[in-house]
Every structure is written in C-alpha cells, then in structure tokens.
Amino acid sequence: MTVVLFAIGIGSALYILYDYLNESATSPKLIGKEEALAISMKTGSNRGWGYTIDASDGSMLNQLQNTDVLEPANPQVSVKEGTVISQAKGNVTIVFPKGISSQELKQTPFPAQLIITQGDTVTWRNDDNVPHTVTSGYSQQEEFAGQIFDSGIISSGESFSYTFSDERIDDYSYFCSIHPWMTGEVLVQYPEPESSVDVILPLGISNPELQLFPNPQSITVVLGINNTVRWVNEDDSGRTLTADDNTWTTGLIKPGSSKSIIFNKTGTHGYHGEPGPWIKGTVIVKEK
C-alpha cells in the first residue's frame, strides 16, 4: 500500500507532497494543486489537509517531515467526495474527512449521488474538525428545508443516521446548513414486488394454547401489482379463512396445500379462521 502525506498550499504557499515510503525522497517534492488533489483521490487519503508551506520558510518543511504518517481510512475509495467507507446490506456509512468544508479544495463534500435500497440506513460520520449538519432540501432558504430529516449540529467525532423507508419518496436532496456549498443526493430504489404474496399458516396454529397467527399477520398489497394473496397451510389440519364481513372465503385449505384470493378493492380487510376464530389476520389493499 502506498501511504502518502501531502499538503496543499493556499495563495503564495507551495504545494507539497512527501512520500514516507520512498527512502530516496530526502526532501519534499513540489507539485501542483491539481496533482495533489489527484493523488489524494487515488490513495484515498482523507487526512493531512490544511498544511500550508511558505516558500521562504524552510522550518515548515521540517515540520511536515516530522509529522506522523496518516494512513487513508480506506485506500479504495475517493476523497473527492464524502467518503463512503462501508456499504453493507442495509447500512451505508459516509465520512466527512478533515478539510471537507474548504471551498478552496472545490470538492463535492457529500457523495454527489448515493444509490440505496428502501429501508437502508445511512450514517454520516464527522471526522472533520469543524461541525456540520445533514439537512434535507436544497438550501436553508427553502420552505421545506429540514422537514424530512435534520441532524442538527454534528460535532467532530459524532454521527447522524437516517433510515430511508418512506415509500412515497425516491429522491432526497440534502445539504449542510453551516456550509451550504456542501450538497448531496440519495436515490432510493424499490424492489419489484411479486405478483402474489404468501401468508403462512404455521404448524400448530390450530391449537389456541400456542397463540400462533398467520405469518405475516398483517400484509399490505397494491392494486394491479401484487394484489393476490396466497395462504399456505403448513399445519396438520385443514383450515378455512373467511372475511370478517363475509365478502370472501378461501374454502378449505388442506394440510400442505394453498388457496389464493385476488383483492380488487382498496381498504383494510380483516379475516378469521373457521374453525379457529382466534386465527386472525389483515390484508391492507392500496392503490398504485
């Protein structure tokens, strides 16, 4: 692994790169700002920014050389944007590297576009040395800014998490209210629903003492997409399921078999077992 510590100068200062693993590098190498940024992106180094080296001050060079080596948090991700350090199933972590709020670096501080799945949780962790916020919307002046989520102040070392579960929204813009040029976007993908949904009648459900129920006991379907519900009987006795308002019945579902009902009317449809009035469930039907 190539580990570098670099410094990006501002104004009349120099742009410095020093490679601690290159034994022949007896002095820092002068490079341009764009090259320094490119190296930082390639290595994934997310620390060491903020050093400025005066062209006339050699002591600053020594200070840089004596600085501890700072390894990148993850050498396989870029710090051009807020660093996504992990994207395990259901959870994503975004890190604010040190210096991320600097306008001079002209970074995209948050991932310009993060794609997740409905129900995923995103965590923003502040490794910067200044506070930040994660606020839904485009800017503080927007009428609805922060109404979906607003972290409040995230101090250095702290984090904020949000679970994207609202099925009505698939595109979330957000920004930092302290550094309004820090903006990002989360796109939520929704899994394609099956045309039918299974409900299991588990073994033992015919015994009221076991207090077993259809699994899931409450289910939501969408008209024209997955509005067919199939009940699968895994019990050792037959069972009939009937609507509480008597508008439908499955007929006898023998052990090891199944019966289906197509729901064409929106609303909440309760049902019960016959025999077995303690066996209760609900089908919620929604429009597209």
C-alpha positions in Angstrom: 0.0 0.0 0.0 1.3 3.4 -0.9 0.9 5.8 2.0 1.3 9.5 1.4 1.1 12.6 3.5 0.5 15.7 1.4 -0.1 19.4 2.0 -2.0 21.7 -0.3 -0.9 25.3 -0.1 -3.2 28.3 -0.4 -2.3 31.6 -2.1 1.5 32.1 -2.3 2.3 28.9 -0.4 3.8 25.8 -2.1 2.0 22.6 -2.9 3.9 19.8 -1.2 3.9 16.0 -1.4 6.1 13.9 0.7 6.2 10.1 0.3 7.2 8.4 3.6 7.7 5.0 2.0 10.1 6.3 -0.6 13.5 6.2 1.1 15.2 8.1 -1.7 12.9 11.0 -1.1 15.1 13.1 1.0 13.1 16.3 0.5 9.5 17.1 -0.3 8.6 17.2 -3.9 7.0 20.4 -5.3 3.8 19.6 -7.2 0.7 21.5 -8.5 -2.6 21.7 -6.7 -4.4 19.6 -9.2 -1.8 16.8 -9.0 -2.1 16.9 -5.2 -5.8 16.5 -5.4 -5.4 13.7 -7.9 -3.0 11.8 -5.6 -5.3 12.3 -2.6 -8.2 10.8 -4.6 -6.2 7.9 -5.9 -4.8 6.9 -2.5 -8.0 7.5 -0.5 -6.1 9.6 2.0 -8.6 11.7 3.9 -6.3 13.4 6.3 -3.3 15.7 6.3 -5.0 18.6 4.6 -4.6 22.1 5.9 -0.8 22.3 5.9 0.5 25.5 4.2 4.1 25.9 3.5 5.7 29.3 3.0 8.2 29.3 0.1 10.6 31.3 2.2 10.2 29.3 5.4 12.4 26.1 5.4 11.4 25.2 9.0 7.9 24.5 7.8 9.3 21.8 5.6 10.9 20.1 8.6 7.7 20.3 10.5 6.0 18.5 7.6 8.7 15.8 7.5 8.4 15.1 11.2 4.6 14.7 11.1 3.3 11.2 11.7 2.2 9.2 8.7 -1.5 9.3 8.3 -2.9 6.3 6.5 -6.1 6.5 4.5 -9.2 5.2 6.1 -9.9 3.1 3.1 -7.5 3.2 0.1 -10.1 2.0 -2.3 -12.5 5.0 -2.1 -12.0 8.5 -3.2 -12.0 11.6 -1.0 -13.1 13.8 -3.9 -16.5 13.3 -2.3 -17.6 12.4 1.2 -16.1 9.0 1.6 -18.4 6.0 1.6 -16.4 3.7 3.9 -18.9 0.9 4.0 -22.0 -0.2 2.2 -23.0 -3.4 3.9 -26.5 -4.6 3.1 -29.0 -2.3 4.7 -26.4 0.1 6.1 -24.2 2.8 4.5 -21.6 4.9 6.3 -20.4 8.3 4.9 -17.4 10.0 6.4 -16.7 13.7 6.4 -12.8 13.8 6.0 -10.8 16.6 7.6 -10.9 19.8 5.4 -14.0 18.7 3.5 -15.7 22.0 4.0 -12.9 24.0 2.4 -14.2 25.9 -0.6 -10.6 26.2 -1.9 -10.4 22.5 -2.4 -13.5 22.6 -4.6 -14.6 19.1 -3.6 -18.1 17.6 -3.7 -18.2 17.1 0.1 -21.1 14.6 0.0 -21.4 11.8 -2.5 -23.0 13.5 -5.5 -25.4 10.7 -5.8 -25.7 7.8 -3.4 -28.0 4.9 -4.5 -29.5 2.7 -1.8 -32.5 0.4 -1.3 -35.7 1.2 0.5 -35.2 0.5 4.2 -31.5 1.1 4.2 -30.0 3.3 6.9 -27.4 5.9 6.0 -25.0 7.2 8.7 -23.0 10.4 8.3 -19.9 10.5 10.5 -18.0 13.7 11.1 -14.2 13.1 11.1 -13.7 16.8 10.3 -12.5 19.2 12.9 -15.5 21.6 12.4 -19.2 20.9 12.9 -21.6 20.0 10.1 -25.3 19.3 9.6 -27.2 16.9 7.3 -30.4 18.7 6.4 -33.0 17.6 3.8 -33.7 20.1 1.0 -31.6 22.3 -1.3 -30.9 25.3 0.9 -31.7 26.9 4.2 -34.0 29.4 2.3 -36.2 26.6 1.0 -39.6 26.4 2.7 -39.5 22.7 3.4 -35.8 22.5 4.4 -35.2 20.0 7.2 -38.7 18.7 7.3 -37.8 15.2 6.2 -34.6 14.9 8.3 -32.3 17.3 10.1 -29.3 16.2 12.1 -28.8 19.4 14.0 -25.2 20.1 14.8 -22.9 17.1 14.2 -19.7 17.9 16.2 -16.4 16.4 15.4 -16.4 12.7 16.2 -20.2 12.5 16.2 -22.6 10.9 13.7 -26.2 11.0 12.5 -28.3 8.2 11.0 -31.5 8.2 9.0 -33.5 5.2 7.6 -35.0 5.7 4.2 -38.3 3.8 4.5 -40.9 6.3 3.1 -42.3 4.5 0.0 -43.6 7.9 -1.4 -40.2 9.4 -1.9 -37.3 8.1 -4.1 -35.1 11.2 -4.4 -33.7 13.1 -1.4 -31.5 16.2 -1.7 -29.6 17.4 1.3 -27.0 20.0 2.4 -25.0 21.3 5.3 -26.7 24.3 6.8 -23.3 25.6 8.1 -21.5 25.1 4.8 -24.3 25.5 2.2 -22.0 24.6 -0.7 -21.9 21.0 0.8 -24.7 19.3 -1.0 -25.6 15.7 -1.8 -28.4 13.4 -3.1 -29.7 10.0 -2.1 -31.7 7.9 -4.6 -33.8 5.2 -3.2 -34.5 2.1 -5.2 -37.6 0.0 -4.5 -37.6 -3.8 -5.0 -40.0 -5.1 -7.6 -42.9 -6.7 -5.8 -44.0 -10.2 -6.5 -47.3 -10.6 -8.3 -48.6 -12.5 -5.3 -47.8 -12.5 -1.7 -47.7 -15.6 0.6 -49.1 -15.9 4.1 -48.1 -18.9 6.1 -50.4 -20.8 8.4 -47.7 -22.4 10.7 -47.7 -25.8 12.2 -49.7 -25.7 15.5 -51.9 -22.8 14.6 -55.0 -24.9 15.2 -54.0 -25.1 18.9 -55.4 -22.0 20.7 -53.0 -22.5 23.6 -50.0 -21.9 21.3 -51.3 -18.5 20.3 -50.0 -18.7 16.7 -51.2 -16.5 13.9 -50.9 -16.2 10.2 -47.4 -15.1 9.2 -47.4 -12.2 8.5 -50.5 -11.4 10.4 -50.9 -8.1 8.6 -49.9 -7.7 5.0 -50.1 -4.7 2.5 -50.6 -5.2 -1.2 -51.0 -2.9 -4.1 -53.8 -3.0 -6.7 -52.6 -4.2 -10.1 -49.2 -5.1 -8.8 -49.3 -7.8 -6.1 -52.9 -7.9 -5.0 -53.1 -11.7 -5.0 -52.7 -13.2 -1.5 -51.9 -16.9 -1.2 -52.4 -18.7 2.1 -50.1 -21.7 2.5 -51.2 -24.3 5.2 -48.2 -25.8 7.0 -50.4 -27.1 9.8 -51.5 -30.7 10.1 -55.2 -29.9 10.0 -57.4 -28.2 7.4 -58.5 -24.6 7.7 -60.9 -22.2 6.1 -60.3 -18.4 6.2 -63.3 -16.1 5.9 -63.5 -12.3 5.6 -64.9 -10.6 8.8 -67.6 -9.0 6.6 -68.3 -12.4 4.8 -67.4 -11.0 1.4 -65.0 -13.8 0.6 -63.8 -17.2 1.8 -60.9 -19.4 0.8 -62.7 -22.6 1.2 -61.0 -25.5 2.9 -57.2 -25.3 2.8 -55.9 -28.8 3.3 -52.6 -29.5 5.0 -49.7 -28.9 2.6 -51.9 -27.0 0.1 -52.8 -23.4 -0.5 -55.6 -21.1 -1.6 -55.5 -17.6 -3.2 -57.7 -14.6 -3.1 -57.5 -11.6 -5.5 -58.2 -8.3 -3.9 -59.7 -5.7 -6.2 -61.0 -3.2 -3.6 -58.8 -0.8 -1.5 -59.2 -0.8 2.3 -58.5 -3.0 5.3 -59.8 -6.5 5.0 -59.9 -8.5 8.3 -60.3 -12.2 8.3 -60.5 -15.2 10.7 -60.3 -18.9 10.7 -63.1 -21.4 10.6 -62.8 -23.4 12.8 -60.4 -21.2 14.9 -61.9 -17.7 15.5 -58.6 -16.9 17.3 -56.8 -17.1 14.0 -57.0 -13.5 12.8 -55.2 -11.6 10.1 -55.5 -8.4 8.0 -55.0 -7.6 4.3 -54.5 -3.9 3.5 -55.1 -3.0 -0.1 -53.7 0.2 -1.5 -53.8 1.9 -4.9 -50.7 2.3 -7.0 
